[in-house]
Amino acid sequence: MTEAARVEPDFAGKVAIVTGGGAGIGFAIARAFARSGARVAIAGRTKERLTHAANSIGEESGAPVLVVPADVGKHADCERIVAATVERFDGLDILVNNAALFALVPLMEADHTEAARFINTNVMGPLQCSRAFAHWAVKHERGGAIVNVSSIAGARPAPGCGLYSASKAALESLTRSMAVEWAPLGMRVNAVAPGHVNTEGVLEDFRAGRLDEAAMIRSIPAGRIADVDDIADAVLFLCGDHARHIVGQVLTVDGGEGF
Ligand SMILES: NC(=O)c1ccc[n+]([C@@H]2O[C@H](COP(=O)([O-])OP(=O)(O)OC[C@H]3O[C@@H](n4cnc5c(N)ncnc54)[C@H](OP(=O)(O)O)[C@@H]3O)[C@@H](O)[C@H]2O)c1
């Protein structure tokens, strides 16, 4: 689709948080919201990365971008991300729980410490950020939309991916539970599950020979690896009015890779 043919969803006046918005898919999501008129807060652990991303998005869109250095694996940081955003933009409409830990850990090495790292960042982080948002929304009689970024790995075992896959499967279950508990409050909760995406981590795996790019492309019916904007478009769809009656769903965005 050409740029001219694209119809950007209108998020003018909305406020969105994107965790992990300093790089990769999160950066693309934050940029897409800003292009669509939203005011955006991006959270991550590395302030320099966030500042660089915020400058880039701000220069392109003219939208204000708030930087919140924070570790979603820490409960207090999750509450601080929401509080700082509300304070800066005087409201909150959308939360995208995108930040996650990915690492290959053979299950023989998966002791309590390793497992806790994945659960804290990939499951508790989204839960605590979402709770902080939901408490604020209820108190102020506001609705909202939450999208959790999962992975097709949540349903597909692969050697070394056990902890990551388990954390994403838990995140998808949590998505459905939050959805049914909070839909009556006006909060819609959904998830996207990408296949492989052309982020720096995946491109580095191709360069280093850890992943075979040609074989991967052959295995994807759509004939290409996802671009970060493929995922951002799906997230914006789920956050927007066209998805107003979609609750508790996991939208796979993988060009058919998962079949
Ligand atoms: N790339 C893929 O092919 C792919 C496929 C399926 C699903 N996904 C999912 O898509 C999401 C984004 O992946 P990505 O590949 O774009 O990742 P990425 O390029 O590694 O970026 C992740 C971002 O999250 C931040 N982050 C990591 N841990 C954090 C923490 N504890 N607290 C706050 N921020 C944290 C990182 O910044 P700091 O390091 O500065 O904190 C970074 O900006 C993840 O949920 C991932 O599981 C990715």
The ligand as an SDF file (V2000), in Angstrom:
LIG
                    3D

 48 52  0  0  0  0  0  0  0  0999 V2000
   11.0300   -8.9580   17.2930 N   0  0  0  0  0  0  0  0  0  0  0  0
   10.2680  -10.0020   17.0580 C   0  0  0  0  0  0  0  0  0  0  0  0
   10.4830  -10.7380   16.0900 O   0  0  0  0  0  0  0  0  0  0  0  0
    9.0920  -10.3050   17.9620 C   0  0  0  0  0  0  0  0  0  0  0  0
    8.2690  -11.3860   17.6220 C   0  0  0  0  0  0  0  0  0  0  0  0
    7.1740  -11.6680   18.4120 C   0  0  0  0  0  0  0  0  0  0  0  0
    6.8970  -10.8870   19.5120 C   0  0  0  0  0  0  0  0  0  0  0  0
    7.7220   -9.8640   19.8380 N   0  0  0  0  0  0  0  0  0  0  0  0
    7.3780   -9.0700   21.0210 C   0  0  0  0  0  0  0  0  0  0  0  0
    7.3050   -7.7130   20.6410 O   0  0  0  0  0  0  0  0  0  0  0  0
    7.6860   -6.8810   21.7300 C   0  0  0  0  0  0  0  0  0  0  0  0
    8.7960   -5.9510   21.3070 C   0  0  0  0  0  0  0  0  0  0  0  0
    9.8710   -6.7440   20.8380 O   0  0  0  0  0  0  0  0  0  0  0  0
   11.1080   -6.0860   20.0540 P   0  0  0  0  0  0  0  0  0  0  0  0
   11.7210   -7.1800   19.2820 O   0  0  0  0  0  0  0  0  0  0  0  0
   10.6840   -4.8360   19.3850 O   0  0  0  0  0  0  0  0  0  0  0  0
   12.0680   -5.7570   21.2800 O   0  0  0  0  0  0  0  0  0  0  0  0
   13.3870   -4.8560   21.3270 P   0  0  0  0  0  0  0  0  0  0  0  0
   13.7660   -4.3700   19.9940 O   0  0  0  0  0  0  0  0  0  0  0  0
   14.3650   -5.6600   22.1150 O   0  0  0  0  0  0  0  0  0  0  0  0
   12.8790   -3.6580   22.1940 O   0  0  0  0  0  0  0  0  0  0  0  0
   12.3820   -3.9160   23.4610 C   0  0  0  0  0  0  0  0  0  0  0  0
   12.2060   -2.6050   24.1680 C   0  0  0  0  0  0  0  0  0  0  0  0
   11.6930   -2.8860   25.4610 O   0  0  0  0  0  0  0  0  0  0  0  0
   12.5080   -2.2470   26.4400 C   0  0  0  0  0  0  0  0  0  0  0  0
   12.5390   -3.0880   27.6140 N   0  0  0  0  0  0  0  0  0  0  0  0
   13.0610   -4.3250   27.7450 C   0  0  0  0  0  0  0  0  0  0  0  0
   12.9190   -4.7670   29.0060 N   0  0  0  0  0  0  0  0  0  0  0  0
   12.3010   -3.7660   29.6870 C   0  0  0  0  0  0  0  0  0  0  0  0
   11.8860   -3.6050   31.0300 C   0  0  0  0  0  0  0  0  0  0  0  0
   12.0940   -4.5500   31.9490 N   0  0  0  0  0  0  0  0  0  0  0  0
   11.2830   -2.4630   31.3940 N   0  0  0  0  0  0  0  0  0  0  0  0
   11.0610   -1.4730   30.4860 C   0  0  0  0  0  0  0  0  0  0  0  0
   11.4340   -1.5660   29.1900 N   0  0  0  0  0  0  0  0  0  0  0  0
   12.0510   -2.7020   28.8100 C   0  0  0  0  0  0  0  0  0  0  0  0
   13.8730   -2.0870   25.7870 C   0  0  0  0  0  0  0  0  0  0  0  0
   14.5420   -0.9260   26.2580 O   0  0  0  0  0  0  0  0  0  0  0  0
   15.5930   -0.9890   27.4870 P   0  0  0  0  0  0  0  0  0  0  0  0
   16.4850   -2.1670   27.2210 O   0  0  0  0  0  0  0  0  0  0  0  0
   16.2660    0.3250   27.4330 O   0  0  0  0  0  0  0  0  0  0  0  0
   14.7450   -1.1610   28.7040 O   0  0  0  0  0  0  0  0  0  0  0  0
   13.5020   -1.8750   24.3210 C   0  0  0  0  0  0  0  0  0  0  0  0
   13.2800   -0.5090   24.0350 O   0  0  0  0  0  0  0  0  0  0  0  0
    8.0480   -7.8240   22.8670 C   0  0  0  0  0  0  0  0  0  0  0  0
    6.9320   -8.0170   23.7020 O   0  0  0  0  0  0  0  0  0  0  0  0
    8.3840   -9.1180   22.1450 C   0  0  0  0  0  0  0  0  0  0  0  0
    8.2270  -10.2420   22.9860 O   0  0  0  0  0  0  0  0  0  0  0  0
    8.8210   -9.5550   19.0940 C   0  0  0  0  0  0  0  0  0  0  0  0
  1  2  1  0
  2  3  2  0
  2  4  1  0
  4  5  1  0
  4 48  2  0
  5  6  2  0
  6  7  1  0
  7  8  2  0
  8  9  1  0
  8 48  1  0
  9 10  1  0
  9 46  1  0
 10 11  1  0
 11 12  1  0
 11 44  1  0
 12 13  1  0
 13 14  1  0
 14 15  2  0
 14 16  1  0
 14 17  1  0
 17 18  1  0
 18 19  2  0
 18 20  1  0
 18 21  1  0
 21 22  1  0
 22 23  1  0
 23 24  1  0
 23 42  1  0
 24 25  1  0
 25 26  1  0
 25 36  1  0
 26 27  1  0
 26 35  1  0
 27 28  2  0
 28 29  1  0
 29 30  1  0
 29 35  2  0
 30 31  1  0
 30 32  2  0
 32 33  1  0
 33 34  2  0
 34 35  1  0
 36 37  1  0
 36 42  1  0
 37 38  1  0
 38 39  2  0
 38 40  1  0
 38 41  1  0
 42 43  1  0
 44 45  1  0
 44 46  1  0
 46 47  1  0
M  CHG  2   8   1  16  -1
M  END
$$$$
